[in-house]
Amino acid sequence: MSGISYYTPEGLKKLREELGQLKDVERLKASRAIAEARDKGDLSENAEYDAAKEAQGMLEMRISKLEEALAGARLIDESQLDLTKALALSKVKIKNQSNGMEMTYTLVADGEADLASGKISVNSPIGKGLLGKSVGEIAEIQVPNGIIKFEILNISR
């Protein structure tokens, strides 16, 4: 996660809470697990120690990624959104030109994406294809099977 990402107040709060949990709780647990494994004897043959050290490395990597995301996080004022174009936090209703199926997605930052609740990342293929489009335009989106054409039916908050 590099560069600037735009978040809702809820998304930014969630990111900060996760980082706090990892730093304040999970780091302590990882340190304890390493200490307990170290107390069990010879480290050269201690699989538990190796596993604890690896888990700690993964935890530190996740903390680093969250800190990087927060450093580039910007809060979006939803009341200032331009509803003439699909932008981050826009709710976009689209129609698949090949099968007539209609879908509504909210374009969000990577960290807030959740397809089950209709939130897709602005960095996903569909998200990238919709950005900057206006109602009535056709978005041609490259997917592994070829190109899908979506008509923009509505843009809202």
C-alpha positions in Angstrom: 0.0 0.0 0.0 1.9 3.0 -1.2 0.9 6.5 -2.0 -2.3 8.3 -1.1 -5.5 6.4 -0.3 -8.8 8.0 0.5 -10.9 6.7 3.4 -14.3 7.4 5.0 -14.2 8.3 8.7 -15.3 4.7 9.6 -12.6 3.2 7.3 -9.9 5.3 8.8 -11.0 4.5 12.4 -11.0 0.8 11.6 -7.5 1.1 10.2 -6.3 2.9 13.3 -8.0 0.4 15.6 -6.4 -2.6 13.8 -3.0 -1.0 14.1 -3.5 -0.3 17.8 -4.6 -3.9 18.4 -1.5 -5.3 16.6 0.9 -3.0 18.4 -0.6 -3.1 21.9 -1.9 -6.7 22.2 -0.5 -8.9 19.4 3.1 -7.7 19.8 3.0 -8.6 23.5 1.6 -12.0 22.7 4.3 -12.7 20.1 7.1 -11.7 22.6 5.7 -14.0 25.2 5.5 -16.9 22.7 9.1 -16.4 21.8 10.2 -16.2 25.5 8.3 -19.4 26.3 9.8 -21.2 23.4 13.3 -20.0 24.3 12.8 -21.3 27.8 12.3 -24.8 26.4 15.9 -25.4 25.7 18.2 -25.8 22.6 17.1 -23.3 20.0 18.8 -25.1 17.1 16.2 -27.9 17.4 13.2 -25.9 18.7 10.5 -25.7 16.1 8.2 -23.8 18.5 10.8 -21.1 18.7 11.2 -20.9 14.9 7.4 -20.7 14.5 7.1 -18.0 17.1 9.9 -15.9 15.4 8.2 -16.4 12.0 4.9 -15.3 13.4 6.5 -12.2 15.0 8.1 -11.3 11.6 4.7 -11.6 9.9 3.1 -9.4 12.6 5.8 -6.8 12.2 5.3 -6.8 8.4 1.5 -6.3 8.9 2.2 -3.4 11.3 4.6 -1.8 8.8 2.0 -2.0 6.0 -0.7 -0.5 8.2 1.6 2.3 9.3 2.4 3.0 5.6 -1.3 3.0 4.7 -2.0 5.5 7.5 0.8 7.7 6.5 -0.8 8.1 3.0 -4.4 8.1 4.3 -6.6 11.0 3.5 -10.1 11.6 4.8 -12.8 12.2 2.2 -15.5 14.8 2.9 -18.5 13.1 1.4 -20.5 16.3 1.2 -17.9 17.7 -1.2 -18.1 14.8 -3.7 -18.7 15.7 -7.4 -21.7 13.5 -8.4 -21.2 14.1 -12.1 -18.3 11.6 -12.2 -17.5 8.3 -10.5 -14.9 9.0 -7.9 -13.8 7.4 -4.6 -16.8 7.0 -2.3 -19.2 7.3 -5.2 -22.1 4.8 -5.3 -22.2 3.8 -9.0 -25.1 1.8 -10.6 -23.9 0.0 -13.7 -25.5 -2.2 -16.3 -23.5 -5.0 -18.0 -24.0 -4.4 -21.8 -23.8 -8.1 -22.7 -26.3 -9.6 -20.2 -28.3 -6.6 -19.0 -27.5 -7.3 -15.4 -27.5 -4.2 -13.1 -25.2 -3.8 -10.1 -24.4 -1.1 -7.7 -21.0 -0.6 -6.2 -19.4 1.9 -3.9 -15.9 2.8 -4.9 -13.6 2.7 -1.8 -9.9 2.5 -0.8 -8.2 -0.9 -0.9 -8.5 -1.3 2.9 -12.3 -0.8 2.9 -13.1 -3.1 -0.1 -15.8 -5.7 0.7 -17.5 -7.2 -2.2 -20.2 -8.8 -0.1 -21.4 -5.3 1.0 -21.0 -3.9 -2.5 -17.7 -2.0 -1.8 -15.0 -2.4 -4.5 -11.5 -0.9 -4.5 -10.8 2.0 -6.8 -7.7 0.0 -7.7 -9.6 -3.1 -8.8 -10.1 -3.5 -12.6 -13.8 -2.5 -12.4 -13.0 0.4 -10.0 -10.3 1.7 -12.3 -12.6 1.4 -15.3 -15.4 3.4 -13.6 -13.3 6.2 -12.2 -13.9 9.5 -13.9 -16.9 8.2 -15.9 -20.2 10.1 -16.0 -23.8 8.9 -16.2 -24.6 7.5 -19.7 -20.9 6.7 -20.5 -19.8 3.2 -21.3 -16.8 1.9 -19.3 -14.8 -0.8 -21.1 -13.1 -2.9 -18.5 -10.3 -5.4 -19.3 -10.8 -8.7 -17.4 -9.1 -12.1 -17.9 -11.8 -13.2 -20.3 -11.7 -10.1 -22.5 -13.4 -6.7 -22.3 -16.7 -6.1 -20.4 -18.7 -3.0 -21.2 -20.7 -1.4 -18.4 -23.1 1.5 -18.9 -23.1 4.1 -16.0 -26.8 4.4 -15.0 -26.5 6.5 -11.8 -23.9 8.1 -9.5 -24.8 9.0 -5.9 -23.3 9.3 -2.4 
